[in-house]
Amino acid sequence: MLQKFHCENVLKELNDFGQYQKFLLFGFIMPLAILAAFQSSYIYNEFVPDHWCRVDLLVNFSYGEQNRLIRPRLKYNDDDNNGQETLKLMSNCEMYDINYRQVLTGLEIPKQNSSSSSSTLSSSSSSSVFIPIKKCSPISGWVYNRNQFRENAAMHYNFVCDRRQHIQMIGFVRKLSSALFSLIYAILSDRYGRKIGLIFILTAYILSAISPVLTTNYYAFLTCQAIQGSTWPIGILIGTAFGIEFVTPEYRADVLALVGLAFQFGEWCTYFLIQALRHWVWIAIVNTGFVIPYFIFYQYYDESPQWLLATKRFDKLKDLFERMNRINRAKLDNDSIDSIISKFTHYYDHERRVEVSLAISMQNLDLSTSNHNNNYKQRIISSNNYNNHYRRPSMNSFLTDDESVPDGSQPSFWKKIKLFIKRSTLFQMIFLWAIVLITNELIIDFLSKRKNRFDDNLLVDRFFGSLIKMPIILLTWYLVNQCFGRRWSNCIILSLNLAILMFLLFGQYLLKKIIWLNVGISVLGIMLAECSEMITILQTLELTSTRYRIIVVSIVHLFSQSAFLAIIYWLYNYNLRIIFNVQTKLIFISCITLLSIILASFVTETRNEYLPIGVLESEQLITNFNYWSVSKDRSDIEPSNLFLSLSKWDVNANHQIVGSIKHMEKFTDS
């Protein structure tokens, strides 16, 4: 097994979860999760309360009197019951076409025929009087039930009736912007540092949060929503990656659990914030006010040690280790830290021969590409005969194929991409993670629509939902960190959701009789899906190399969100509503869930694994896979013997590095 130098070994000597990590977690990362939770205020902005046509003569009447005098009770098509007219509701977009000055004289209107519908008016019977109805006038506007909000964006822009599709457009634009622009933030984060990526995200959030209240134009509001949507969820993902790169493997699940709890606490605080302010302008101003001081003090935090090591910024890494040693009150002296940095510098900046790189490539890839072993060995022999000088390893040796290019010429760009997809197990993992995230998004979307049919109080729903999710997150942390590990815990959670979907499919009669059971099952399924997403994100962060960690996560997010939007459009297409009713949607989502359970079981277990610095280490973790293993007590990538006694390192000792290179040379010769 290839031995590498890892930051985790140094972090253990520096008291891996000391005061420095606690200050970072509770003073920076968890507040970032709380700020990300404040973004959920856009849900309240898009929420459309009960509304009806505005009649100027009745504006001073109570809600009950206005409902009785203005709103006809009509029958609507229920798409969840194959188009049968089963819902009889008070209309939001129609009103009685009568003279209300005459109505005010008697405060009474004749009874309407109960068989009238929103599309056609039925013939009146002998016992009832026909009352014409008409659509609400956009000039007069609508009256909103303001028991939950004094005003939000949906009320301000009148996203009702014929303009209700604007809400769907806002949701679509936010998801699309999140999928596309998250890759830009990820590239900035991996190329220039985690702090730079977060600075751009915080700047975009501040501008998009305050701008909508300064304009009355719908398209300007939509643009601001797109910018704000681009910061979710990449902001909290970068913060989580930032946290796990400061701790040792046994604490990474703790960081994720605390971030999840902080996010739910933020949603809980958002409830009280909205209850106190109740106006979308003041909510936006307060949200921006919370971000600005965070933005100012953010510059005083250090860059991730994993990223500093991967980018060979050894001077800043030395300063970071000295600061952590001082704050954590560790026992390393300055000479020991200088020795550590010296070893890092010699190892990661050493001009190793090309055969060492090829031997590493063959050692890490032979488990997944056994049919190409002969080609790798042939390249090693040819390299020994052709290149005896020192040079940096080239990725062309990983992307070329001697059989496909017999004349020895360089393959084309698209040929290299094809070979990378064929050989890279990490690329295959991206599709696997994307499928699992798509499944969870479909479950959350379907169960949320089902739950909202029985629960109209959005504020209470979000408040109790955030409280209930906290113990579920703790239970997930226990399963992930103490019992089954990442892989099997994810499979167990997905299996529970499959059982919930089966119960919804075959228990329709019981669910119609017991409404609270319907709501409870839906809430439980949503929470389990969100926990599965957390585990999948943790696996993605732990299996990808430091230089491309955030980029891979954003690519997974891009694939999952794009496919999710396409599937949602397909499932909820109006022209296909007869084919995709509730039962067929449940069957489809259940099949996808079953597929995700099978695929999730093939993801490498990452518990107690060191974070890979380079691509080859990532490939090594993925290919060194035992399917029936439950969990791991230690890493598959063993630490170098140099880290067994860090405090006793000799500053000028370099013979062990040279010995490691000679060992690899012997490996290539054999």
Secondary structure, DSSP 8 states (H G I E B T S, - for coil): ---B--HHHHHHHT-TTSHHHHHHIIIIIHHHHHHHHHTTHHHHHH----EEE--GGGTTS-HHHHHHHH--EEEEE-GGGTT-EEEEEE-SSEEE-S-HHHHHHHT------TT-BSS------TTS----EEE--TTT-EEE--SS-SB-HHHHTT--GGGTHHHHHHHHHHHHHHHHHHHHHHHHHHHH-HHHHHHHHHHHHHHHHHGGGG---HHHHHHHHHHHHHTTTHHHHHHHHHHHTTS-GGGHHHHHHHHHHHHHHHHHHHHHHHHHH-BHHHHHHHHHHHHHHHHHHGGGS---HHHHHHTT-HHHHHHHHHHHHHHTT-S--HHHHHHHHHHHHHHHT---BHHHHHHHHHHHHTTT-GGGHHHHHHHHHHHHHH--SB----THHHH--TTT-TT-----HHHHHHHHHHH-HHHHHHHHHHHHHHHHHHHHHHHHHHHHTT---HHHHHHHHHHHHHHHHHHHHHIIIIISHHHHHHHHHHHHHHHHHHHHHH-HHHHHH-HHHHHHHHHHHHHHHHHHHHHHHHHHHHHS-GGGHHHHHHHHHHHHHHHHHHHHHHHT-GGGTTTS-HHHHHHHHHHHHHHHHHHHTTS---TT----SSHHHHHHHHHS--TT----SS-SS-B-GGGTTGGG--TT--HHHHHHHHHHHHHHH-
